[in-house]
Amino acid sequence: MVDDIRTSHIYQRAHALAEGGVHNSPAGIVAALLAEGYPEAAELLNTKNIHADLLRVCDAAGPPAGPCLDLCH
């Protein structure tokens, strides 16, 4: 049960990071989650569908207001 809750939180956090406009790629979002203490994020988010969804949300959020924090995709 705890793993399901943690997994759900990682997916929600990844989506929130994508919506925030700071990260412009799935790789940047994964790096942020790793830095926040979610080592399983790299494996959980490593699918083409999830990458496509996160990239779509990043693109919709627009470019970051400040310097680019991620490698350009």
C-alpha positions in Angstrom: 0.0 0.0 0.0 2.8 2.4 0.9 4.5 1.6 -2.5 1.3 2.4 -4.3 0.9 5.7 -2.6 4.6 6.6 -3.2 4.3 5.6 -6.9 1.1 7.7 -7.3 2.9 10.6 -5.6 5.8 10.3 -8.0 3.5 10.4 -11.1 1.6 13.4 -9.7 4.8 15.2 -8.8 6.3 14.6 -12.2 3.2 16.0 -13.8 3.3 19.1 -11.5 6.9 19.7 -12.4 6.1 19.5 -16.1 3.2 22.0 -15.6 5.5 24.3 -13.7 7.4 25.4 -16.8 10.8 25.1 -15.1 11.7 21.8 -16.7 11.4 21.4 -20.4 12.2 17.7 -20.8 11.3 14.4 -19.1 15.0 14.0 -18.3 15.0 17.2 -16.3 11.9 16.1 -14.4 13.5 12.8 -13.5 16.6 14.6 -12.4 14.5 16.8 -10.1 12.7 13.8 -8.6 16.0 12.0 -8.0 17.3 15.2 -6.2 14.0 15.3 -4.2 14.7 11.7 -2.9 12.8 9.5 -5.3 15.4 7.1 -6.7 12.7 4.9 -8.2 11.5 7.8 -10.4 14.0 6.9 -13.2 12.5 3.5 -13.6 8.9 4.4 -13.1 8.9 7.2 -15.6 11.1 5.4 -18.2 8.4 4.6 -20.8 7.7 6.2 -24.2 4.1 7.0 -23.2 5.1 8.8 -20.0 7.9 10.6 -21.7 5.5 11.8 -24.5 2.9 12.9 -21.9 5.5 14.8 -19.8 6.9 16.4 -22.9 3.4 17.5 -24.1 2.8 19.1 -20.7 6.2 20.8 -20.7 5.6 22.2 -24.2 2.2 23.5 -23.2 3.7 25.2 -20.1 6.0 27.1 -22.3 9.6 28.0 -21.9 11.0 28.8 -18.5 11.1 32.4 -17.5 14.7 32.3 -16.5 17.7 30.4 -17.9 17.0 26.9 -19.3 17.6 24.3 -16.5 17.4 21.2 -18.7 19.1 20.2 -21.9 17.0 21.2 -24.8 15.0 18.4 -26.2 
